Amino acid sequence: MTLSAELPQALWVPHPRREAGAAQGTGPPLQLTVKPLSVDGLSTRTDKRIYFDWNATTPCLAEVRQRIDEVLADLGGNPSSSHAEGRAARAVLDDARARIAGCLGAAASEIVFTGSGTEANQLALSLRRQGSSSDDRHRISSAIEHASLIEPLRDRMASGEQVSLTGCTAEGWVEPQEIAQAMRPETDWISVMLVNNETGVIQPVTEIAARAQASGAVIHTDAVQALGRLPLHVDTLGVDALSLSAHKIGGPPGIGALYMRHGLELKPMLLGGRQESGRRAGTENVAAAAGFAVAVDIAATRQPRETQRLTVLRDAFEAELMRVMEGIHINGAIDRRVPHTSSVSFDGCYGANIAAALDQAGFAVSVGSACHADDPRPSHVLEAMCLTPGRCRGAVRFSFGHATDRIAMERLLNVVPDIVNRLRSIR
Ligand SMILES: Cc1ncc(COP(=O)(O)O)c(C=O)c1O
């Protein structure tokens, strides 16, 4: 199977963390004889795998690794110390903070480094306008948020706090009108993600922010899957707060950031020292912050071209699948998605079985969020879209990044129909 797009030659991503053949998924064990791959005369590369799970994490970029090594080799001081070694570490941290802020159109002092996107989201939960002290808070968010936001919100609901979770359309986007209808006089916090991690659907955050602005509520967006996929500018978006994570854009794992507009305050989750201007205690990970800044710079520079390139590839991939197969559905609004994600449901199959068979064949894909890989329940995102149970069960998330090229896509297309047809035949 070939794609017509004129694109760069194959770039192979080394074997990810798991051992080859370690099938993942929740369905019954499946024995498949996968045909050797042969595309355009290329020999089978048994020692290499192809990675289609870029929404779960991305390989750390060489430039990022180099910067991290430099910082670890050169700096020995604690950025909170006042001696020369401490000041040198502080300068690197300040530079990273300023660079990340610059890419968002924010001030450096509005960035708080965190240990992950998860932590940034949970820190954001306590944001409020300075001086507003009412305990009668009402928060609004959506049913399609990442677990790192939805779970703590559910926890707060269970302990009696006021939270409304709005639904979404069958195409996977949150209607600004629904958010507006959920608003009450005591609503002081609204959060809707910018790009959904399972479907890639871009949410109407700007419209939601515009509607909510007059109320004075804090508007937060989880931009973890938007960074490097869309231009991000906090004033254009109209948001007060935004969460980021480095490992989704070729940065190191274990570092994220929360942008919080001047005039907001938060309740620190970690208490202790005065690091991060008293917003997060604990010695900062200077090397990871420096690597994160490099990754943000590269992502911002590459984004327009990558968006164009991956749109061509993703569209060709989906068109070819639809051409050769029956009973498949693309999940999420076709024309409102980032091109890095393709959520496809296959009738009559378990997505987990397809993912396991693809894993055996050398392809890394997922059925949804990586943090729910061992959870047999259907995706809360696809359920919120009111897709049929069969369509929820049959979903596979293919996600793409800078090393995804035409040949990788062709190889994937060469095996997916075969695997799905075999699975359908053994039902
Ligand atoms: C939309 C979204 N938000 C938050 C997170 C959590 O980020 P991290 O893995 O850095 O904790 C993820 C990770 O998958 C995500 O996709």
The ligand as an SDF file (V2000), in Angstrom:
LIG
                    3D

 16 16  0  0  0  0  0  0  0  0999 V2000
   -4.3230   16.4170   28.0550 C   0  0  0  0  0  0  0  0  0  0  0  0
   -3.3410   15.9450   29.0880 C   0  0  0  0  0  0  0  0  0  0  0  0
   -3.2880   16.5900   30.2510 N   0  0  0  0  0  0  0  0  0  0  0  0
   -2.4250   16.2380   31.2150 C   0  0  0  0  0  0  0  0  0  0  0  0
   -1.5850   15.1610   31.0460 C   0  0  0  0  0  0  0  0  0  0  0  0
   -0.6480   14.7750   32.1480 C   0  0  0  0  0  0  0  0  0  0  0  0
    0.6730   15.1420   31.8310 O   0  0  0  0  0  0  0  0  0  0  0  0
    1.9000   14.4080   32.5730 P   0  0  0  0  0  0  0  0  0  0  0  0
    2.0880   13.0950   31.8840 O   0  0  0  0  0  0  0  0  0  0  0  0
    3.0580   15.3350   32.3610 O   0  0  0  0  0  0  0  0  0  0  0  0
    1.5330   14.2750   33.9840 O   0  0  0  0  0  0  0  0  0  0  0  0
   -1.6210   14.4440   29.8460 C   0  0  0  0  0  0  0  0  0  0  0  0
   -0.7560   13.2580   29.6390 C   0  0  0  0  0  0  0  0  0  0  0  0
   -1.0970   12.3440   28.9260 O   0  0  0  0  0  0  0  0  0  0  0  0
   -2.5250   14.8510   28.8350 C   0  0  0  0  0  0  0  0  0  0  0  0
   -2.6040   14.2040   27.6710 O   0  0  0  0  0  0  0  0  0  0  0  0
  1  2  1  0
  2  3  1  0
  2 15  2  0
  3  4  2  0
  4  5  1  0
  5  6  1  0
  5 12  2  0
  6  7  1  0
  7  8  1  0
  8  9  2  0
  8 10  1  0
  8 11  1  0
 12 13  1  0
 12 15  1  0
 13 14  2  0
 15 16  1  0
M  END
$$$$
